[in-house]
Amino acid sequence: MPDDLRSRDIGDMPAQRALAPRSVAEARGRFFNTGNAFNIVNPPVPDHAFVDEPRRALDEATPTGLIPCDLSSVLGCPFPATSPLVLARYGRIRAGETLTADFVTTGTIAYVILGSGITICGAEQIAWDAGDVFVLPGGMAASHTAETTAVLWLVTNEPQLAFENARAPAFGQAPTDLVHYRAEEIDRQIALLYEVGRNATIAGSALVFSAERQEASRNILPTLTAAMNSLPAGFVQPPHRHNSVAVSLIIRGEGCFSVIDGKRKDWSPWATTITPPVSVHSHHNGGTEQARFLIIQDGGIYYHARAMGFEFVEHPI
């Protein structure tokens, strides 16, 4: 045994190499053990709210462009990331101008915060207005042209692909088509949820977005889920937790707040908030109108792995 390993724990061992490699391929090998490479602890996902980014996006002086919600330095990621597998951005488009986006992603989820315009993706185009949601396939560029000054909230799984140094799907091979959900139809669907009602075992009255090609999985993309959560005035969504992260856009919520692991977090208009995975959290509407927030989660990964881990938590927070 080398002298530098005597009287030490295996957890203190540095990476080991082959003693006498016979090829370059062998020389590339590294060996760790259960003491130094098991249950690895990375920087945690923080309980965070992006509030300066939406202010910039809504500022009349801000030019057409993208404003990322980037926590890569906190997360220790070598690529832009809002959470380890999700990246959110605000896209500001001045009236009459065009913003072209060509992300390395499986697909892009968009919410129209402000304005109206047209998006062209491949051979298709849609006309959108404030309150609409739409999904774009990865592997092709999309151009967003504003008829009136517009702000979009754009969410992708770019960090997931960057983590594996993977490419976007080949042209026409994305797991989704262009899908458009109009604001009035979203309102109708949410009203239907309240008309039908739910039992106490269902976690809130959230409208989950899916599409023809993802109907079997009930997700919006293979690894991402999207839900418009609603919270009536005076209502509390009870404490719960799950293994997926939640990246949310606060759409409407005066007098609302969340409690995350015992810490109160007040809502701010159009803020992007992060609810860390496994955190115990609840949502509270102290206002006078129904609150709404659009939630994007990396839930598809956990559903596929049979490891979502959703549960209500009885103890107070």
N, C-alpha and C positions, 0 to 999 in steps of 0.2 A: 504494500500500500504506500502511495506517495506520502511523504512527511506532512504535506499541507492538508491531508485529509484525516490525520490521526487526531483522536480525541475531539471529533466534531460530529454534528448531526447530519443526516443525509439532506436535511432541508437547507443546510449551508453550502452544499456542493454546487460549484458552477457547472455549466454545461460540459458534458464529457464527449470525447471524440474517440474514434477508433485508434487503437494503439499503433497499428502498422497498416494503414490503408494501402490497398493494392491498386486503387484506381481513383480518379477524380470523383466518381460517383460515391465511393466509400468515404472519401475525405469530407464530403458534404454532410455526412450523417452527424447528428447530435443526439445525446442521451440525457434525459432527465429522470426524475423519480417521483414517488408519491409525496415526498417532503417538499419539493420545490416546484412541482408542476401539476398539483392536484388541487381542485377547488381554488383556482386562481382568482384573485381579487383585483379587479380593475377599478379605475375611478368611477364612483357611483353616478347615476343619472340624477341631476339635481332637481329639486322642486323650484321651478323657475318660471318667470313670466317675461316675455318680450313686449315692452311697452313703447320704447323709443322707435322701434322699427315701423309699427303702424302709424305713428305720428309723422315720420318722414314720408311714408307712402301717401298719406293724406294731405301733406303740405303742398300748397299750390306751387311753391318754388322748386319742388323736386322734379327733375327731368324724367323722361321715360327710361325705365330700367328695372333691374331686379334688386331687391333688398333681402339678403338671406338672414335667417334666424340661426346663427352659427354658434354652437358651443363646442366646437372641435377641440379647442385648447383646454377646456375643462374636462372633456371626456377622454382626452388623450388619443384622439383620432387624427390620422394624417390626411384627412379629407373633410370638407365641410359637412357638418351634421348637427341636426337639432336634437336627435337622440341617436343611439348607436346605429339604427337601421332606417331612420326617417330624416328627411330634410324638408323644412318649410321655408317658403319665401313669400314676400309681397312683391307683386309686379305692378308698377305704376305706368300708365299709358296716357299720355296727353291726347286730347281730342285731335283726331286726324292723323295720329302717328301709329306706328306699328312696332310691336315688341315680338321678336322672333326667339323662340325657345327650342333648343335641341339638347335635351338632357339625356344623360346615360342612365336610363331608368326603364323599368318594365312598363310603367304608365304614370300619368300625372293626374292628380285629383285637383280640381279647381273650384273655388267659390268666388262669386262676383260680389265684392264688398260695395262697389260704387260704379255707376256708369253703365253704358251699353256699348256693344260692339259686335264684331264678327271674328270668329276663329276659323282658320283654314288649316286642315290637317290632311295631307294626302289629297285624295279626290273629293273629300267631303268638307262642308262648312256648316257652321251653326251661327245663329244670331242670338246673343245673350243679353240679359238685363240684370240689374241688381237683385240678389237673392237666389240666382240660379246656381246650380252645381253641374259641372260636366267633367268627364273623364276622357283623357287623351291616350292613345296607344303609344308605347315606347317604340324606339327604332325609327322614328321619323320626326322631322321638325314641324313645329306648329307656329303659325303667325297669328298674333292677336292684334286686331286693328280697332281702335277706340272711335266710336262715333261721338260720344261725349267722354270727357275725362274719366278714366276708369282705374280701379284698383282691384287686382285679383289676388287671391290667396292660393298659392300653388304648392302642392305637397307631393313628394316623390319618395321612392325607395333607393335613391342614388347611393346613400351610404352602404346599403346592403350589397349592391353590386361592386362598389369600390372595395369593400372589405375582402371580397374574393377576387378582385381584379378581373371582374367579369364584364362582358360587353352587353350593351342593350340588345334586345331581340333584333333579328334581321328584319329588314323592311317587310311589313305585312305579316310578321310572325308573332306579334305581341299577343298576350292573352286577353286583350280587350279590344273592342272597336271604339270609335267615337260614340260616347253616350251622353245624352243631355237630359237633365232633370230641371224643369222649369219651376220657378218660385211658387206659382199658384198651385202646381201639382204637389209640391212638397207640403204646402199648407193644407191641402185637401187630405193628403195621406196622414199627416199628424192629427188632424181633427178626427179622422176615422179611428185612430188608436184610442182616443179618449171616448169616442162614442161606443166602441166595443167594450173597453175596460180591460183590466188585467188583474191577476191574482197577486198575492203578496210575495210569491217566489220569483216573480219577474223583476229584473233590475231596471226599474224606471220605464218611461214611455218614450223610447228612442226609436226613430225611424232609421232603419239600416238600409243603405244603398247597395244594390247589386245590379246585375245586368244579364242579358241573355246567355252570354258565354260563361258567366260565373254563377249562374243560378244554383247549380248543384252545391257549390261551396258556401253560398249565401254571403260571399264577400264581394268587394268591389274590384280587388285584384288578388292574385293568389296569396300574397303575403300581407296585404293591407286590408283593414276593415275601415269603413266610414259610416258614421252614425250621426244624425241630427238629434241630439238629446234635448228634451224639453222639460221644463220645471215650472209647474203652476205657482202662482203667487202664494206665499206662505208655506210652500211645500219644502220638505227636506228629503233628499235621496239618501237613504241610510248608509252608514259606514260599510265599506266593502273593499275588496282588494282583488287583484288579478296579476298574472305574470307579465302581461304585455304593458308597454309604455302607452300613455295617452298624450298625444299632441293635439291640443284643442284651440279652436278659434272662438273667442267670445263674440257672439253676434248680438245678443240682446240680454241684458242682465243688470239693470239698475238695482242697487241694494242687494246684490247677490255676492256670495263668497263660497269658497271651499275650505274645508279643514283637512289638511294633509299631515298625517302622523302627528296630530295634536297642534299643528300650527295653522292659524287662520291666514287665508290668502284671498284678499278682496279682488273682485273682478274689475277689469278695466276694458272700456270699449275697444273692440277689434284686437285685443291682445292675443298673442299666441302663448299658451300656457303648457307646461310640461307636468304631468303627474307621473312620478317615478314608478317603475314596476314594483310590485309587492307592497307598495305603501298603502296604509289604511287611510281611506279618504271618503268624505261625504260632501254633498253639494247642498247649499241653502239659499232659498229665494226669500229675502226679506223685503222685496219690492211689491208692486201692485199689479204687475203684468207677467204674463208667461215669459220665462227666460228660455233662451236657446243658445246652444253652443255645438259647433261641429267638431266631432272627435275622430281623429285618425289614429288607429292603433296598428302595431305590427302583429295583430291578433291572428292573421292567417297562418303564421309560422307556428304559433302555439296550438291552434286548433289542429293543424296537421300533425304536430308532435304529440297530441293528446295531453297537453300540459298547460292549458289556459289558467287553471287554478283559481277560478272565480269563486268567491265565497263572501257572504255577509259576515260582518264582524259585530258581535253583540256588545263588547265592552265599549264604553263611551270614549270619544276622542275630542 
